[in-house]
């Protein structure tokens, strides 16, 4: 029985051991929920982490990664993909419309579709490039004014716009619960919304709560510090 989902401490070069521990914890949480562990995808978040740590994860067999910023991903992943062409790269941070061209070219999944203007820009760019990254709609489950995301009550209408008006390949939903609230309530809400709208993918849970997210139906968990250790301080 898991007791918590707290991130493991910084372990220097021991990324492989951290990765194995996170995978084990995900599998245990899935089994506790009566789920097949293979139904949960670990997205290793490399935000501001050095390339050396990403390489260590790749050497340990990790292939699905998440980045918060287009420019940072552009600086890291083209060269990594030359050696590891089966990398699957997710954008998990906010996307500005002036970065859409680069995002469509670089990412395999865009998890943060959160407004009609962005949906329109993505559809137009996908048509130009002939490339269609999977899209997840970001849901602001906590109705936090400072956060991006579609309000839960507007998800249905926004999905209809994305699918019918823009023809976007929407595969799922994602959320980031409020830091000061019980995440389980938000995970339950997101899972329910996904089921209600026939979406197979539910991206939720980070280093501090990914086990809880799995127990509430997450198909993708986004884990950074529990794998790579504390993020380097900004200079």
C-alpha positions in Angstrom: 0.0 0.0 0.0 1.5 3.4 -1.0 1.6 5.9 1.8 2.4 9.0 -0.2 3.4 10.4 -3.6 6.2 12.7 -2.5 9.1 13.3 -4.9 12.3 11.5 -4.1 15.3 13.6 -3.2 17.9 14.8 -5.7 20.1 11.9 -6.5 22.7 13.3 -9.0 23.4 10.8 -11.7 21.0 8.2 -10.4 18.2 9.1 -12.7 17.7 5.4 -13.7 17.0 4.4 -10.1 14.6 7.2 -9.6 12.9 6.3 -12.9 12.5 2.7 -11.8 11.1 3.8 -8.5 8.5 6.0 -10.1 7.5 3.3 -12.6 7.1 0.9 -9.7 4.9 3.3 -7.8 2.7 3.9 -10.8 2.3 0.2 -11.3 1.4 -0.3 -7.6 -1.2 2.5 -7.8 -2.7 1.0 -10.9 -3.0 -2.4 -9.4 -4.6 -0.9 -6.3 -7.2 0.6 -8.6 -7.8 -2.6 -10.5 -6.1 -1.2 -13.6 -3.5 -2.5 -15.9 -0.2 -0.6 -15.2 0.4 -0.7 -19.0 -2.5 1.7 -19.3 -0.6 4.5 -17.6 2.0 6.5 -19.6 4.8 8.2 -17.7 5.7 11.6 -19.2 9.2 12.6 -17.9 9.2 16.3 -17.5 12.6 17.9 -18.4 11.8 21.5 -17.6 15.1 23.4 -17.1 16.9 20.1 -16.5 20.3 19.6 -18.2 20.5 17.4 -21.3 22.7 15.0 -19.5 19.8 14.0 -17.2 17.5 13.5 -20.2 20.2 11.3 -21.8 20.3 9.2 -18.6 16.6 8.7 -18.7 16.8 7.8 -22.4 19.5 5.2 -21.6 17.2 3.8 -19.0 14.5 3.2 -21.6 12.3 6.3 -21.1 10.9 7.6 -24.4 8.0 9.9 -23.5 9.0 13.4 -22.4 7.3 16.7 -21.5 8.6 20.3 -21.9 7.0 23.5 -20.7 8.5 25.8 -23.3 8.8 25.6 -27.0 12.2 27.2 -27.2 13.7 25.0 -24.5 12.4 21.9 -26.2 13.8 23.2 -29.5 17.2 23.6 -28.0 17.3 20.0 -26.6 15.3 17.5 -28.6 16.3 17.7 -32.3 19.8 16.5 -31.4 18.4 13.8 -29.0 16.0 12.6 -31.7 19.0 12.0 -34.0 20.1 9.3 -31.6 16.7 8.3 -30.3 14.2 8.7 -33.1 11.3 7.1 -31.2 11.1 9.9 -28.6 7.5 11.1 -28.1 7.5 14.8 -27.0 4.6 16.5 -25.2 4.1 20.2 -24.8 2.7 20.6 -21.2 3.1 24.4 -20.8 1.1 27.3 -22.2 1.4 27.9 -25.9 1.4 31.4 -27.4 -0.1 31.6 -30.9 3.2 33.1 -32.3 4.9 29.8 -31.3 2.3 27.5 -33.0 4.4 26.9 -36.1 7.4 25.7 -34.1 5.2 23.7 -31.7 3.4 21.8 -34.5 6.8 20.9 -36.1 8.4 19.8 -32.9 5.8 18.2 -30.6 3.9 14.9 -31.0 1.3 16.0 -28.4 0.1 19.4 -27.4 -1.6 19.1 -23.9 -2.5 22.7 -23.4 -5.2 23.7 -25.9 -7.1 26.3 -23.9 -8.8 28.8 -26.1 -10.5 29.2 -29.5 -7.8 31.4 -30.9 -5.2 28.8 -30.2 -7.4 26.0 -31.6 -7.8 27.9 -34.8 -4.1 28.7 -35.1 -3.2 25.0 -34.5 -5.7 23.8 -37.1 -4.3 26.2 -39.7 -0.7 25.3 -39.0 -1.4 21.6 -39.1 -3.0 22.0 -42.5 0.1 23.9 -43.7 2.6 21.4 -42.4 0.6 18.2 -43.0 1.4 17.2 -39.4 -1.2 16.6 -36.8 0.0 16.3 -33.2 -2.5 14.9 -30.8 -4.3 17.6 -28.8 -5.5 17.6 -25.2 -7.8 20.3 -23.9 -6.6 22.0 -20.7 -9.3 22.2 -18.1 -9.2 24.8 -15.2 -10.8 22.5 -12.7 -10.3 24.9 -9.8 -11.7 27.9 -11.7 -8.5 29.8 -10.8 -8.4 33.2 -12.5 -4.6 33.2 -12.8 -4.5 29.9 -14.6 -5.2 29.0 -18.2 -7.8 26.4 -19.1 -11.4 25.9 -20.1 -14.0 26.1 -17.2 -15.4 22.6 -16.6 -18.9 23.7 -17.6 -17.7 24.9 -20.9 -15.7 21.8 -21.9 -18.5 20.3 -24.0 -19.0 23.4 -26.1 -15.2 24.0 -26.6 -14.7 20.4 -27.6 -17.4 20.8 -30.2 -15.7 23.9 -31.6 -12.3 22.1 -31.7 -13.8 19.0 -33.5 -16.4 20.4 -35.8 -15.2 23.9 -36.6 -11.4 23.3 -36.6 -11.1 19.5 -37.1 -8.5 19.2 -34.4 -7.3 15.8 -33.3 -8.5 16.1 -29.7 -7.6 12.9 -27.8 -8.0 13.9 -24.1 -8.1 16.3 -21.3 -5.4 17.6 -18.9 -5.5 19.6 -15.6 -3.3 21.1 -12.9 -5.2 21.2 -9.6 -4.9 24.2 -7.3 -1.9 23.8 -5.1 -3.8 24.3 -1.8 -6.7 21.9 -2.5 -7.1 18.1 -2.3 -6.1 16.9 -5.8 -8.3 13.9 -5.7 -11.4 16.0 -6.1 -10.0 17.6 -9.3 -8.8 14.3 -10.7 -12.2 12.8 -10.2 -13.8 15.7 -12.0 -11.4 15.5 -15.0 -11.9 11.7 -15.3 -15.7 12.2 -15.3 -15.5 14.9 -17.9 -13.3 12.7 -20.2 -15.8 9.8 -19.9 -18.7 12.1 -20.5 -17.2 13.3 -23.7 -15.8 10.0 -25.0 -12.2 11.0 -24.6 -9.7 8.1 -23.9 -6.8 10.2 -22.5 -6.7 11.9 -19.0 -3.4 13.7 -18.3 -3.1 14.6 -14.6 -0.8 14.1 -11.7 2.7 15.4 -11.0 5.6 14.4 -8.7 3.7 15.1 -5.5 0.4 13.3 -6.4 0.8 11.0 -9.4 -0.1 7.9 -7.4 -3.4 9.5 -6.5 -4.0 10.6 -10.1 -3.5 7.0 -11.3 -6.0 5.7 -8.8 -8.5 8.2 -10.2 -8.0 7.2 -13.8 -5.0 9.1 -15.2 -3.7 7.6 -18.4 -0.7 10.0 -18.5 1.2 11.4 -15.5 3.7 14.2 -15.8 6.6 13.7 -13.4 9.8 15.8 -13.2 11.5 16.2 -9.9 10.8 12.7 -8.7 12.9 11.5 -11.7 15.5 14.2 -12.2 15.7 15.8 -8.8 15.3 19.4 -7.9 15.3 21.9 -10.8 18.5 23.9 -11.1 18.2 27.4 -9.6 17.8 30.2 -12.2 20.9 32.2 -12.7 
